[in-house]
């Protein structure tokens, strides 16, 4: 049924919707959509017909007072919280929602959220957050709104309408900017001597293998083979602290990485010192078998214990930054150690598929895209080599 009648100078419209069911009794209940239009009758009829057309096409969305912040909570609980997604993803998304999105957009009604709200949000946050971070925010918002669209809370995903949406720097640009040459690498490794045996081994292994931060912090001694000079990546640290959480490596693919004899010897020296620390502190050392763990100089909080995993989020801001300063070299982010490893290997003519396997990339194409700027020089060397082979 549809009804259009004039009341108090305005056109009142009532449309019967498909009946629903009472969640407690299960009985069918009547559902109606009502709206009021102040204006000409022909305008009210046009709006009525548009609504009926949306209902016929199953595109109609019933009015709802739920806010964007409330919907984000629902979406996190049902679509992101483990076991749906990994714990690290869930905690990262929850932090973005609580620290940023709710403060700026949480009170906006979900059905009234527009692309201009998001564009204003990105402009405001652009002064304090990187484009990479804002791209994560946009992906989160888009995912939440896609879910709202599927569940018919909204008529469209307004995140898709954002102009000049945030974009992280291209992989090549990041790899160029955050990469050291051989001289800088050696200066950095020399500077680690002043920060303890563990730091020497930690950063040498990072540069030797190109392992991710979480993989380094989650490496255990049973996965370190001194005889074959190799480490096997089978897990990564997801959440540090007194009750750490470990999970599978990215792409859930284990890999074994050969290391240089020099790096293996540095790990041996570190293990000897770590064993002495365990013996001296007995039951006060929480031994989880980790290769890299909290030592006395890394106990920054009252709840910290010897043997706890390293605080991943602080590595780049604290110790790593201090070593760079001591070395007197160009500052890069921690992930730049991985870029440096890959770039130096490729320049040394190590095949791309070998480098991809070492880094744990799912496909060789990923390695080629990120480090494409290194490959032209390799092609030139290959051409010169072939010239020598063919023409003497």
Helices and strands as residue ranges (DSSP letters): E 2-7, E 10-21, E 28-37, H 41-56, H 68-75, I 76-80, H 87-96, I 97-101, H 102-105, G 110-112, H 115-125, H 131-150, G 158-161, H 171-177, H 182-191, G 192-195, H 197-209, H 213-217, G 221-223, E 224-225, E 230-233, E 236-239, E 245-247, G 250-252, E 255-258, H 261-281, G 282-284, G 296-298, H 312-315, H 319-327, H 336-347, H 352-359, H 364-370, H 372-391
